[in-house]
Amino acid sequence: MFGCKARRLRGNCLTSTEVLKQYFGYDSFRNGQDTLINNILNGQDVLGIMPTGAGKSICFQVPGLMFLGVTIIISPLISLMKDQVDSLIQNGISAAFINSSLTENQIKKAISNTKNGMYRMLYIAPERLISYEFLQLAASIDISLLVIDEAHCISQWGQDFRPSYTKIPEFLHNLKVRPPVAAFTATATPIVQDDIASKLALDNPSIFLSSFDRQNLYFEVKKPSKKFDDLMYFLKDKKNLSGIIYCSTRKNVEELCEKLRHQGYNSSRYHAGLSDIEKKQNQENFIHDNIQIMVATNAFGMGIDKPNVSFVVHYNMPMDIESYYQEAGRAGRDGQLAHCLLLYSPQDTRTNLWLIENSIENENLDNQGLENLKDKSRKRLYEMELYCKTNDCLRNYILKYFGEKIKNECKNCSNCSRELEAIDITIEAQKIISCVVRMKERYGANMVVDVLKGAKNKRLLGFGLQNLSTYGISKDSEHDLHEIIDYLIISGYLTKTHDEFPKIKISSLATKALKSKESIIAKLPHKTKQSINFIQESSAKLIDKDLLVYLKELRLIIARKKKLPAYVIFNDSSLVDMCTKLPKTIDEMLTVFGVGSVKAEQYGNQFLKAIADYSKSKSS
C-alpha cells in the first residue's frame, strides 16, 4: 500500500483499508472503489461513473482523510451536503458546507474555521466557487483534493446541465497549486463521459466505469387504464415500507398526495411551487421516517442519501433514461431488494414534449443553441418511451443505453417475469407500412391506427384520409395495432420523429421487408406470470425480527435526541448484522457491518445493553 512518501499523506500512514474500517466500519471496498482511491492517492485525475448506491462518496472521503490539507467537494445538492456532513461528523470527521442555506455570518464563520485548519472536508455549491471570499480562502489553504460531484452537470449533452459548472475550470486555473481532481457522476452515456473529461480539462484522467447493473432492483413497467387502481394494488402490502412516488407535474403531485392520505397512507408532497420552509420540513420528515411516502416532482431526491427506500414508483414517465435510472436508483441503497415501478400512458409522452417546448430555458444559449438542447431532450425522451414499450429485458435495455455490454435475460424485471408469445405479424406489418407510405409519412401513430381501423373522427375526415386504399383494411384485426407499431419502431422497420408532434416514417428495413415479402415475427405478451412479492423476500434473513424492531426503536430515540436521521446513527444493514452476530463486547461490536471506532465508542454500549436486555427477557 502507500507509504508516507506518497503525495502529501498524513503522518499516521494508515492504509486506505484501515481508514475505511476505522472511520466507516467496513472491512473491504466495493468493486472499483479501491481502484479510484489508489489513483487519487497517486495524484492522478479520475472520472468515476458509478450508479446511485455504488458508494461514490467513499472514493473521495477515504483519500481526503489520508491527504494533508483540505478536500474541497463541489456539489449542487444542498440536502446532500448537509446529509454527508452530518454523517462525517458522526464518524468523527470534521467537515462543513457552504451554500445558500447559510446566513452570511455562518458562511464567514465556515471560511474562518477552514483557514484555521478546523475541517478536513469542505462542501461548496458551484455558484459560490468563484466568489471573492472563497477565492481568497482557496489561495490561503492547502487544497489536497478537488472533488466534483454530479459532474454530468457540466455537459450540455447531459440531462441536467448547469451553467455554474462551467466556472470550475476557471477556478482550477487560478489555483497556485493544482490538486488532483476527482469527478463523479451516477449516469453518463459515452458521449457525456467524453464531454465531462474535456470540459473539466481533466489531466490524462483514469476513467472507471462501474457496472450500471443494480441487481437488487426489480424493474417493472405497466400500462394501466386506471393508474390509481394499479398503484393501490401495488401499495397494499407496503404500509410499513418507505417509498417515493414521482409525478411529472405539480398538479399530479397535489392530487395524488391527497388521494393517498384519504386511503390512509402517511404521505407528504414536494415540488417547486411549495415554500422553501415547507419543502425543507417535508423532506426532513421523510428522511427522519416521520412520513412513509413522498409524492414529488423531479425537484425532489437529488442528494437524498436515505438508504431504506424500498420502492420508487414513477406515476408518469420521466423525460429520459438518465433521470429515470437516477430516480429509480434511490431505492435499495442499503442493498436490500427493492421495487421500481413505472406506470406508463401515451399522455406522458405528450406532457413531456410540451415541457420540453415550453420549460427549457437557458440564458447562456442563443436560439440555435437552445433548439439544439431541445432536440437532444426530444431524442432522450424517445429512448425513454421505447423503454416503456419494449418486450425485451428492461435491465438490459438500461445497460445497453449506458454503453454496457448486455447480458442474458435478468429474470428480475417484469418483462423477464412474463410469458411472451411468438406471433406472425407479417400481414399487419405490411398493412401498417403501406398505410404510412400512403399517408406520406406526415402523421403520428394514432392517426395511422385510425385510418387502418376505419375511424370516422372529424380530424381524419377533414384531411380526406378516408379516401386512402388502406382505410379500414385492419378493421377486424385481432391484434393491438399500437403494440405492433411499437414493435416495428423498436425493431427498426419504422422510425419516429423527435419533434413536438412526432410522425411515423418508414426505414430502409421496411422497404426491404415489403419487397422481399419476408416474415416478421414479434414476441408479444401472452399472459403475466404470478406476481412475486420481492420486497418481502428481501427480509427473509434468519434473524429475530422482534429484536430488529427493538433496535430500530432505540435508534429512533437516539436520532431524535440528536435531531439526525436514524440511518446516520446506524443504517438498517448494521442493525440486521447486529441481530445476526448478537455482539456482547465492544470488540465484537466492531465486527458489525458499518460500525467504525467512533460510532462504537458513541453508541456501542447502548446497543450492547439493548441486545443483552432483549436476550435476557426472551429467555426468562
N, C-alpha and C positions, 0 to 999 in steps of 0.2 A: 504494500500500500504506500501511500505518500508519506515522505518524511518531512521534517521541519524545514528542509531547504526548498520545498515546493513553494509556489507563488504565495508569498505573504501569509503563511499559515500561522495560526495562534500557537503559543508556546506549549500548550498541553499536548499537542500532537496526537490527539485521539484519531483513530481511523474513522472513515465515514460510517462503517458498520457500528462502531462503538458510539458515535454521535447519534445514529438512528435509534439505538437501543436506549441510551441514557435519557434522551430528551423526548422521544416519541413512543418508546416501548415496543418497537417492532424488532424482530430478530433478523429479518432479511428484507432485501429490496424486492419490489415488484419488477416485472420484466421491463428493461430499458432504463430504470431509474439509475442504477449504478453506472451504466454507460455514459449517460448525460452528466452525472456528478463527476466522474473521473475526468471527462473532457473539460468541464468548467474548472476543476482544480488544477488542470494543466494550463489554464489561462486561455483556453480556446473559446471562440464564439460558438454557440449552439442554437439550433432551432428544433424544438420538441413539438411534434404533432401527436397529441395524446387525447383520447376521448374523455369526456366527463367521467370522473370516478377513477381515472387511471393513476392518480397521485402526482400531479404536476408540481404541487407546492413543495413536496419533499425534495424534488430535484434541485430547487434553488435554496431551500431553507437549510439543508444539510451543509452544502459548501459555504453558505453565508455564515454559518456558525463556526466553520473551520478557518475562514479567512480573517485576517486583521482588518480593521476598518468597518465601514457601514455598507450593508447591502440595500440598494435602492430598488423598490419594486413599483413599476408604473402600472396602474390598474384603473380602468374606467368605472369600477364597480364599488360604490360606496358601501353597500351591505357586505360584500366580500372582504373589504379592508377591515371593517370592524370585527367580523367573524374570525378572520385569520389572526388579527392582533390579539383578540381575547383568547384564542386557543394557544397562541405562542406564549402569552403571559402565564397561562395556566400550566404550561410545560416548563416554566422557569426561564423563558427567553424574553429579554427586554425588547419591546417593539412599540411603534406608534404609527399613526397615519395623519396625512394632511389632505383634506378635501373640503368641499363646500358645506359639509355638515358642521364644521367647526366655526367658532367665532374668530375674529381677527386676533383677540388676545390669546385664545387657545392655539392658534397657528404660530404666533410669536413664541409661545412657550415651547411648542414642539420643536421649532427651529433652534431655540436656545439650548434645549436639552440635547439635541443632536450634536450641536457644536461642542457641548461639554462631555461628549462620549457616553451618554446615558443609554443609547439604543444600539442594538445590533442590526435591527432591520427597520426600515422606514418605507411605508407605503405612501404613494403620492398619485393624485389624479393627473392625467396628462395635461389638462388645462392649466395646472399650476406649475408645470415643469419649467417654463421659461419666464416665470415671474421674476422681478428684480430680487425679491427676498430669497427665493430658492436658488437662483443663480449665484448669489453671494454665498449662501450656505454650501453649495456644491464646490465652490472654489476654495472653501476653507477646511474641508474634511477629506479624509481618505476614503474614496468610494472604491470598495474592493470588488463589487459586482453590480452590474446594472441588469435588472430583470424586466422584461416587457411581457406582461400577461395580456391575454386576448389579442395576440399580435395580428390576427387577421383584420383588425380594425384599421390597419394602415393601407389595406388593399381595396381598391375600387371594384375588384373582381369578387370580393367577399360579400357576405350578406349583411355586414354591419359596419360599413366604412365610417370612420370618424376623422374629420379634418384635424383635430387636435393631435392625432398620432403622427401627422406629417412633420411636427415640430421636433420629434425625437432625434432625427439625425443632426439637426442644428444644435441641440443640447449636447449630444455626444461630441460634436466637432469643437465645441467651446471648452470642453474639459481639458485641463492641463495634462492629465494622465488618463489615457483611455483604458477603462477597466474591461474585462471580458464581458460580453453581452450575451444574455440567455433569453431567448424569445420563445414563448409557448402559446399554443392555441389548441382548442379541442377539436375544431373542424376546419379542414382546409383541403380543397382539391389540389391536384398537382400544379395547376396554373397559379393558384393563390399562394402555395408554398414558395414558388419561384419569385413571385411578386413581393412577398414578405422579406425574403433574403435580400432582394435588390433594393427595395425602398428603405430598409433599415441600414443598408450598407454594411451588412454583416461581413466580417473578415474571414474568408475561407471557412464558413461555419461547418461544424459537424451536425448533420441533419439526422435526427432519429424519428422515424415514423412508426409509432406503436400501432398494433392491430386495432382497428376500429370495432372489432367484434366484442361486444359486451354480452358474454354468454349467459349471464344471469337475467337478461331482459327477454321477456316474451313479447313479440310484436304481433299486433292484430289490427286488421283493417276491416271495418264493417260498413255497409251501405244501407242503413236502415231507412224505412219510410217514416218512422217516428223516432227521432233521436232520443228524446227524453225517456221514452219507454225502454229503449235499449240501455240507456245509462242507468236507470233504476234497477234493471235486471243485473247489470254489471256490479252495482254497489251493494246489492242486498246482503252479501256475506262479508262486507268490508267495513262494518260500523266502527271497528276499533283500529282501523289502519289509517295511516296518514297518506294523503294524496293531493295532486294538483290537477285541476281541470282548466285547460286553455280554451279560450274563445277568441274569435277574430275581431269582435267589436265590443265597445263599452256597453252598448245596449244588451248584447247577448250575455255579458257578464252579470249585469244587474238582474236580468230576468231569470237566469239560471240559478244564481245565488239565492234569490227569493224562493224559487221552487224547491230547492234543496232544503232550505230552512223549514219550509212548510211540510216537507216529508220527514222532518226530524233529524236532519243531518246538521252537525255543528260546523257550519261553513262561514267563510268570510270572502271578501272581494278585494280586487286590486286592479286598478287601471289608471291611466294618466289623468283622468278627469277628477280624481279624488284630491283632497288637500294633502299636502306633504305630511301633516300630522296624522291624518287617518291612514295613509299608506304605510307610514312607519309603524303605527300601532298594530295594524292588521298583520303586517309582515312579522313583527316581533311575536304576536300571539301565535302565529303559525310555527315559527322557529322554536318557541317555548312549549309547543304541544298544547296550547290552550284552545286551539281550534283544530278540527280534523282535516277539513278540505279547504283549499284555497282555490277560488274561481277567479281567473285572471286573464288579461291580455298578455301579449308577449313582453309587456313592460315589466312583468314580474319574473324573477327567477335567476337572472344573471348574477352570479356571486352568491347564491343561496347554497350553503355547504351543508344542508340538513341531510344526514345520512340515512334516516329511516323513512324516506318516502317510498311507499310500497306500490304506488301506481301513479301513472300520468295518463290522463285522458285528453285527447285533442277533440273537443266538441266540434271544431271546424278545422279544415285542412290548413296548415300554415303555408307560408309563401315559398319555402324552399326546403330542400333536404337538410341543408346545414342547420337551419333553425329548428327543424323537426328533431333532428338527432341530438342537438344540444338540449332542447327542452325535454325530450323523452328520456335523455340520459340523466336527468335529475332524479329518476327513480333508481333504487337499488344501489346507491353509492356505498352502502355497508356490505355489499357483496351478496346480500340475500336475494332470492328470486323476486322479481318484480314484473308488473304487467304494464305494457304500453299499448293503449287502445286509441285508434283513430277512427272517428265517425265521419265518413265522407258523404257529401252530396254535391251534385253539379253546381249548386248555388255557391258553394265555397270557392270554386274557380272564378265565377263571375265577381264575387265580392273582392277577391284578391286582385283581379285585374283592375277593378275600379280603384282600389287602394294604390296600386302601382301608378295609375294615371294621375291620381289626384293628391297623393300624400307624399310622394318622393320629392323632396326639395333639397337643394344644396347651393348655398350662396357662392361657393368656390368654383362652380362649374358654369360654363356658358350653355346656351341652348343645345348645341350639338353634344356636349359632354353629358348634359342631363338626359338627353334622348338615348345616348349610349348606355347610361346607367339603367334607364328603364328597360331597355332591350335586354340587358343582362338579367334583370329581375324577371322579365317575362319568360326567358329561357329556363331559369331555375324553377319557376312556377310550373312550367311544362313537365320538367323532370319529376317534380313533386306529384303532379297529377298522375303520371304514369305509375308511380309507386302505388298509388291508391287503386289503380286499375289492373295491375299485373296479377297473373295467377301463379307466377314463379315465386321462389323463396324470397320473402321480404328481407331477410337478413342479407342474403347475397346481393340483392338489389342495392342496398345501402353500401355494402363493402365495395362493390364494383364502382359505384358513383365516386367514392373517395380514392379510387385507383388501386384498391387492394385486390389481390387475386382471389376470385371466388372459390368457394369450397363446395363440398357436397351439400345437398339439402340439409338445413339445420335441424329439422324435426322439432323446432321450438318457435314456430310462428304459425299464424292462423292458416296461411297457405299450405304449409307442410303438414298441418293437422287435419286437413280435409281431403276428401277424395275428389279427383279430377277425372273427367270422362273424355276420352279422345273422340271428337266429333268431326265428321267431314263437313266442312262449311264451304266447300268449293263453289257450289251454285250460288249461295247467298253472297259470298265474297265477290263473285263475278258480277252479280246484280248491283252490289254496292259500288264497286269500282266503275262500272258502266254509268251508273247514276251520277257519280261525282264528275265524270268526264262530260256528260250531257248538261250538267249544271255549271259547266265551265269553271269548276273549282272556285266558285265565288261564295259558297255558303258553308255554314257550320254543320256539325253532326246532327243537331236536332232537325234542321231543315231537310237534310238528306234522308233521315228516317221518315219524316212526314211525307215526303214525296214517294218513297218506296211503299209506305203504308196506305197511300191514297187519301191523306188527310185533306180536309176542306177548310182549313183555317184562313182567315182573312188575308194574312200576310202572304201565304203561299199562293193563293188565288190572285192576289194583287200583282205578283211577279209573273203570273202566267205559267207557273211550273206544272200545272195540271195538264199541260199540252205535251209534256215530255213523254217519250216512249217508255221510260222507266216508271212512270207514275202508276202506283198501285200494284206493281208486279210482285211485291212481297207482302201483300195484304194478309195472306194466310200463313205466313211463316211461323214455324213452331219455335224458332229461336229468338232470343233477345238481340235485336239488331244493334242496339247501343253497345252491347257486350262484344259483338263481333267486330264492330268498328274499332273499339278499344283494342281488341286483339290485333287487328290489321295495322293499327298505328304502332303498337309495341313491337310487332314483328317486322316493321319497315315497309309494308305494302302501301300504306298511306302515311302522309305527314300532316302536321297541324301547324298553322302559322302562329307566331308569338305576339300578335297584335291584340288590341283591345277587344276585337270581335274575331276570334280565331276561325279560320277557314280550313276545310279539309281539301287536301290535294293528293294526287297520286304520285308514286315514285316509279323509278325505272324497274324496280322489282315487280310492281303491279302490272306494268305494261308487258313485261316478260311473262308473267303468270297468265295473263289473258291470251297472249299469242300461243304459248306452249300448251295451254289448257291443263296445266299441272294441278294436281290435287293439293288442297290446302286443309291440313288437319289441325284443329285447335284443341287445346286442353282447357275445357271449361268446367266450372264447378258442377259436381253431380249431387253430392249431399254432404252436409257437415258432420264430421265425427263428433262423438260425445265430448262435451267441453270438459276440460281438466282444471281443477282449482289449483293453479300454480302458486298462488300466494300461500295457501295453507300448507302446500308441500314444502315451502321454504323454511317452515318452522318445525320440520319433522325430526329435529335432532333429539337424541335421548337425554333430555335434561329435565330437571324438576321445574315445571312451568310456574308453580306457585312461588318457588324461590326467586325465579326471574322477576315476577311481579313485585315481590318484596324488595328486591334490589332496585328495581325501577322507581319504586315509591321513595326509597331512601335517596336515590339520585335526584329526584324531583325536589325533595325538601332542601337538599344542599344547593341545587341550582337556583331555586327561588330566593334563598337567603343571599346568594351572591349575585342575583339578577343576571344570570347567564343561561343560555340554552342548555338543556340537560345533556346533550351529546358532547358539549365542551368538557363536562366533568369526566364522563366515560361514555363511549358510544355503545350501541347495543351489542356489537360483536364482542366487546370486552366483557359485558355483563354475562353474555352467553358462555364465554370461556370461563368466567368465574364459576358459573353453575356446573360446568363440566369438570373443572380441576379442584373445586372446593378448597382453596388455599387456607392454610392455618397460620402462616407466618408471613412477615413482610418479604422475606426472600422468596417464598412461594408465590406471593402476590406479584413479584417482579417477573414471574414467568408467564403471567397472563397477557394475552394479546392486547397491545396498545397501552400498557401500563409502564411508564417510564419512572425514573427515580424520583422526580419532583412530585408527580401525582401519587406515587406510592407513599411518599412522606406526608403529603397533604391529606389524602383520603383513605389510605390503605387500612389504617386501624378501624375506621368506621365501618368499612365494608367487611373486614375480617370479623368484627364483632357481630355484624348482621348475619353473616353466614353461620357463625357459631351459635347464635341465639336461635336461628331458624332450625338448625340441625338438632339442637337440644330440645326444642318444643315439639319437634316431629317424633323424636324417639321416646318422649315421656308419655 
